[in-house]
Amino acid sequence: MGCTISEAAKRSGLTAYTLRYYDKEGLLPFVDRTSAGNRDFKESDFEWLNLITCLKRTGMPVKNIREFINWCREGDATLQQRLTMFLRHQKEVQEQMSELQDCMEKINHKIWYYTKAVEAGTEAVHNKDTCETAASTTTKFITANVS
C-alpha cells in the first residue's frame, strides 16, 4: 500500500487540495485508487509530482502539463512533441531568468543607494555622485557583499 492523499501532501509539500485539483485536471492519471476509491500514491508518483511542481513553478500552464503527461502515456510516438515542448519551455525559462537578473540589478542598486543614504543620514549624499560614480560604486558594493 502507498500513501494517502494527506501523506502525499505532507511528503510533496503540496496541499491535499492541490493534489485533488491536479487529479481533477488530468495531471495524475497514473495515481492508483484503493478498492474504496481513495488515491493511493506510490513512489513513482512522487517523481511525477516533482516534475509537475517544477513545470508549474516555471510557468508552464496546466493544459501543457496535461498534454505532456498524455504524450508520455502514448509512448515513443510522441518523443519529438515532448522534446519540442521542453525546448520551448527552456527558452521561456531562460527569458524569465534574464528578466529576473535585470530586476536583481535594480534591487542591488537600491540596496547600494539606501545603504549609502543610511550611512550618511540623508539621501542628499547622492546629489554629488554622477551616474558613472554611482554605477562604479554599486558594482564595488555588490561585489564586496557577494564575496
Secondary structure, 3 states (H helix, E strand, C coil): CCECHHHHHHHHCCCHHHHHHHHHCCCCCCCEECCCCCEEECHHHHHHHHHHHHHHHCCCCHHHHHHHHHHHHHCHHHHHHHHHHHHHHHHHHHHHHHHHHHHHHHHHHHHHHHHHHHHHCCHHHHHHCCHHHHHHHHHHHHHHHHC
